[in-house]
Amino acid sequence: LSKAFTARAHTNIALIKYWGKKDQELILPMNSSLSLTLDHFYTDTEVYFDQALKQDVFYLNEEKQNVSKVTQFMNIVRRQAGLKVFAHISSTNHVPTMAGLASSASAYAALAMAASQAAGLQLSRRDLSRLARRGSGSACRSIYGGFVEWQRGHDDQSSFASPIEENTNWNICMIAVVIDKARKKISSRLGMQRVVETSPFYTAWMKSTERDLAAIKEAIKKRDLKKVGTIAEENAMKMHALNMSAHPHFSYFEPASIAVMHLVELLRSEGICCYYTLDAGPNVKILCSVEDSTRILDRLAARFDKEQLLVARPGPGVHLINKK
Ligand code: DP6
């Protein structure tokens, strides 16, 4: 029985999206990306190795899960540590009810840290980021807090995230509008793959995303919310345009997603600085200043229930915690 380690990782929302792989097995992305780690949504994961186990055991929110994906990831950890023992893994997602935000990003970042520690590996944050990437691409960014860049690199060694501003003192927040979680949608893994294989606009996406990334880094440095928001919103729309140009085409937008986008545009025309972004689902995240967030929430409240509106601020990178 090894010592148990528990790690906490927060989710992140991309302002410049990762959308496409050039290597499915190693999870090497076609383009670099940039995200903001959030404080409110996180996953706690405990890992210990146990000689008595015949296979890995994985509990999520106290329910036993299928282990195939997690075992694949644990095999990478075992290989690195020269271990042949199976592990007991238990994760809790701390995401306000109705979710849709519990992401693979916080899950694999927390698992990477807890598992590598329990296996006796002392990984640098760079190597932790590379390890988390093998579970889910976006997870490599949740190793760090605040603004984080994932440089695509060209192989396993060179593809990892690094912090842009870990503890940002910028007064910004993200409002997540949680819209319908019922409909079965296409996973990001399949969605991005179909786009790479079939969208006629993919080369243009890679070129323009490179420009967006350089520009948003400048704008972050200057604390220029208008510029950061505009670039993020446009980058997200380019990603969703790829989906609509794929074969067969698809979209994550729901009518309510579009209604929120229109409301944000209306608020902007009234002089409130706010911008939207969407990932592989219908939920809309609104980037704005903390001061403006109450006015925006008031307007959203006319249409959505309180439980559908979640506000988050920049959050920290992955870290070990003492289990209660
Ligand atoms: C739209 O990291 O979930 O959220 O690497 O296949 O696990 P896999 O994909 P994942 O994709 C995230 C896509 C996105 C954009 C982003 O977070 O950059």
Boltz pocket constraint, residues with backbone or C-beta under 6 A from the ligand:
constraints:
  - pocket:
      binder: B
      contacts: [[A, 12], [A, 13], [A, 14], [A, 16], [A, 17], [A, 18], [A, 19], [A, 27], [A, 33], [A, 104], [A, 105], [A, 133], [A, 135], [A, 136], [A, 137], [A, 138], [A, 139], [A, 188], [A, 189], [A, 278], [A, 279], [A, 280]]
      max_distance: 6.0
